[in-house]
Amino acid sequence: MNFREEYNKKLALVENALEKIIERYSSCPLTIYKAVKYSLFAGGKRIRPILLLTAHEMVGGNTEESMELACGLEMIHTYSLVHDDLPAMDDDDMRRGMPTTHKVFGEGIAVLAGDSLLNMAYEVFLDNSLRHPGNLRNHIKAVSVIAAAAGVNGMIGGQVVDLEMEGKPAQPEILDYIHTHKTGALIEASLKAGIVLENTEQKAQEAIAEYGRKLGLAFQIVDDILDVVGDEDSMGKKPKRDEGRKKLTYTAVYGLEKSQRIAEELIEQAVSQLDYFGDKANFLKEIAYYILKRRM
Amino acid sequence: MNFREEYNKKLALVENALEKIIERYSSCPLTIYKAVKYSLFAGGKRIRPILLLTAHEMVGGNTEESMELACGLEMIHTYSLVHDDLPAMDDDDMRRGMPTTHKVFGEGIAVLAGDSLLNMAYEVFLDNSLRHPGNLRNHIKAVSVIAAAAGVNGMIGGQVVDLEMEGKPAQPEILDYIHTHKTGALIEASLKAGIVLENTEQKAQEAIAEYGRKLGLAFQIVDDILDVVGDEDSMGKKPKRDEGRKKLTYTAVYGLEKSQRIAEELIEQAVSQLDYFGDKANFLKEIAYYILKRRM
């Protein structure tokens, strides 16, 4: 199986699991059910859950045990996009070629849809943990890794500084804070959570965390680059939005060419961390190159 | 010790614990730290955490074990107020005599402050659960009770229908859905979570859940009444906001007098559920009457 086939196979598993989870909530008020579903099935790449599943498999785990953890993580990612797109935040009308949640359902319901997805992630995490009584402690540790990465010392911290720095003079160290927190934290957590589910040795945990940190930063730098060079058709949203909002980005601070070089270097550094796992890490290596070369 | 003294003693314990929890996050970006703190220490009555602590004590639990669960619950309640007050939702400028979070910090930060509080609650729940390895399963069950009550089948479900019914013709069964979900669910969960922490028998769980359901509905009916008869000074916000927004309320559907009678009956029914616990339930009985007679 080549990389693309394997990725699509995992993607289909994630989509299927997400659909089953959402169905469990079908008796809640229809408007919020529709808004949550619309937000969650808007054509995401599902990189975070696939990273979690892959890391877990790499250390001997069974996908059955990590799937709902992976799906909850995607719900947290989705909630952050729904709230980020709000007029009071990034004010985006389009995402992945579709109108954003608040454009379709109104601002009030979009706020509540984001809230629902965040809370639902924890509902899923907790129920799933209780279904694995023999490994409950590791499950809760894994959820705890994700929770810390999603909070004020992780993703939300990055969103806050991102919002505050709009239009302010460029400061490279603040740029790195934003990128490693806003995007990096959850990517790193997806890998760490997958590993923590099994009783992996400390060294493996450190290697995977370092891979995640480099990968997460590279991911966001590629995002910055795509915002400059991407075309609307393949991105599903208008390019040059960051420039218009005077966002603090890698391309604004370092220029296009140097940003590309930094991203490439980060990916090489990330991949080198995987030597520890030998051949078992092949798929994670390919994901790293896929992230570098992606066009959306 | 009379009721007021005992309530204030518990209140002081909750305030103290909340302050300690918030301090742990003091190294996060300053703006969000301030916004979270401002929202959380805006003079709430802390009824939900006090209900949780009291229920837990009543079945033999130690407050040390339930305190962080109680505090996390208050964080969830606070996040819901911050988002409810947003212009896209209830559009309230004042709460408890202070400008609402978005009035002080702007809408974007208010959205993120609400998100932070919700996520932080789960961070606190998970860390606290891991600190009680001998009782981990019950802790996770208790958190799971709270999570379900906070989500689309609980509080958020109620908020959605509340938002949708503004200005629509009164329908008593929908009114009950809103009240039992928007306010009732979390009040009921606070009691159930306290009980679940200990290995309580099924009958006790049912009695406390029924007490919580009646109490929660009565609580919201009193809120509706206060919105009509309350004065701005004691409430800390303008009265008659519901009328202005054409909200579906008990007073709008049943009138003031009948609403008052329904609330009184519910409180009597709630209190009668506590017979099962004998004298140990005295404080919960008094809380029920306090909720009926409150003026804010």
Chai-1 contact restraints between the chains, C-beta under 6 A:
chainA,res_idxA,chainB,res_idxB,connection_type,confidence,min_distance_angstrom,max_distance_angstrom,comment,restraint_id
A,Y25,B,V152,contact,1.0,0.0,6.0,A-B,restraint_1
A,C28,B,V152,contact,1.0,0.0,6.0,A-B,restraint_2
A,C28,B,N153,contact,1.0,0.0,6.0,A-B,restraint_3
A,C28,B,G157,contact,1.0,0.0,6.0,A-B,restraint_4
A,P29,B,G157,contact,1.0,0.0,6.0,A-B,restraint_5
A,P29,B,V160,contact,1.0,0.0,6.0,A-B,restraint_6
A,P29,B,V161,contact,1.0,0.0,6.0,A-B,restraint_7
A,T31,B,V160,contact,1.0,0.0,6.0,A-B,restraint_8
A,I32,B,V152,contact,1.0,0.0,6.0,A-B,restraint_9
A,I32,B,V160,contact,1.0,0.0,6.0,A-B,restraint_10
A,H83,B,V111,contact,1.0,0.0,6.0,A-B,restraint_11
A,A88,B,E107,contact,1.0,0.0,6.0,A-B,restraint_12
A,A88,B,G108,contact,1.0,0.0,6.0,A-B,restraint_13
A,M89,B,G108,contact,1.0,0.0,6.0,A-B,restraint_14
A,E107,B,A88,contact,1.0,0.0,6.0,A-B,restraint_15
A,G108,B,A88,contact,1.0,0.0,6.0,A-B,restraint_16
A,G108,B,M89,contact,1.0,0.0,6.0,A-B,restraint_17
A,G108,B,L163,contact,1.0,0.0,6.0,A-B,restraint_18
A,V111,B,H83,contact,1.0,0.0,6.0,A-B,restraint_19
A,L112,B,I156,contact,1.0,0.0,6.0,A-B,restraint_20
A,L112,B,Q159,contact,1.0,0.0,6.0,A-B,restraint_21
A,L112,B,V160,contact,1.0,0.0,6.0,A-B,restraint_22
A,D115,B,I156,contact,1.0,0.0,6.0,A-B,restraint_23
A,S116,B,V152,contact,1.0,0.0,6.0,A-B,restraint_24
A,S116,B,I156,contact,1.0,0.0,6.0,A-B,restraint_25
A,L118,B,L118,contact,1.0,0.0,6.0,A-B,restraint_26
A,N119,B,A150,contact,1.0,0.0,6.0,A-B,restraint_27
A,N119,B,G151,contact,1.0,0.0,6.0,A-B,restraint_28
A,M120,B,G151,contact,1.0,0.0,6.0,A-B,restraint_29
A,Y122,B,Y122,contact,1.0,0.0,6.0,A-B,restraint_30
A,Y122,B,A147,contact,1.0,0.0,6.0,A-B,restraint_31
A,E123,B,A147,contact,1.0,0.0,6.0,A-B,restraint_32
A,E123,B,G151,contact,1.0,0.0,6.0,A-B,restraint_33
A,L126,B,I140,contact,1.0,0.0,6.0,A-B,restraint_34
A,L126,B,V143,contact,1.0,0.0,6.0,A-B,restraint_35
A,L126,B,S144,contact,1.0,0.0,6.0,A-B,restraint_36
A,L126,B,A147,contact,1.0,0.0,6.0,A-B,restraint_37
A,S129,B,I140,contact,1.0,0.0,6.0,A-B,restraint_38
A,L130,B,I140,contact,1.0,0.0,6.0,A-B,restraint_39
A,I140,B,L126,contact,1.0,0.0,6.0,A-B,restraint_40
A,I140,B,S129,contact,1.0,0.0,6.0,A-B,restraint_41
A,I140,B,L130,contact,1.0,0.0,6.0,A-B,restraint_42
A,V143,B,L126,contact,1.0,0.0,6.0,A-B,restraint_43
A,S144,B,L126,contact,1.0,0.0,6.0,A-B,restraint_44
A,A147,B,Y122,contact,1.0,0.0,6.0,A-B,restraint_45
A,A147,B,E123,contact,1.0,0.0,6.0,A-B,restraint_46
A,A147,B,L126,contact,1.0,0.0,6.0,A-B,restraint_47
A,A150,B,N119,contact,1.0,0.0,6.0,A-B,restraint_48
A,G151,B,N119,contact,1.0,0.0,6.0,A-B,restraint_49
A,G151,B,M120,contact,1.0,0.0,6.0,A-B,restraint_50
A,G151,B,E123,contact,1.0,0.0,6.0,A-B,restraint_51
A,V152,B,Y25,contact,1.0,0.0,6.0,A-B,restraint_52
A,V152,B,C28,contact,1.0,0.0,6.0,A-B,restraint_53
A,V152,B,I32,contact,1.0,0.0,6.0,A-B,restraint_54
A,V152,B,S116,contact,1.0,0.0,6.0,A-B,restraint_55
A,N153,B,C28,contact,1.0,0.0,6.0,A-B,restraint_56
A,I156,B,L112,contact,1.0,0.0,6.0,A-B,restraint_57
A,I156,B,D115,contact,1.0,0.0,6.0,A-B,restraint_58
A,I156,B,S116,contact,1.0,0.0,6.0,A-B,restraint_59
A,G157,B,C28,contact,1.0,0.0,6.0,A-B,restraint_60
A,G157,B,P29,contact,1.0,0.0,6.0,A-B,restraint_61
A,Q159,B,L112,contact,1.0,0.0,6.0,A-B,restraint_62
A,V160,B,P29,contact,1.0,0.0,6.0,A-B,restraint_63
A,V160,B,T31,contact,1.0,0.0,6.0,A-B,restraint_64
A,V160,B,I32,contact,1.0,0.0,6.0,A-B,restraint_65
A,V160,B,L112,contact,1.0,0.0,6.0,A-B,restraint_66
A,V161,B,P29,contact,1.0,0.0,6.0,A-B,restraint_67
A,L163,B,G108,contact,1.0,0.0,6.0,A-B,restraint_68
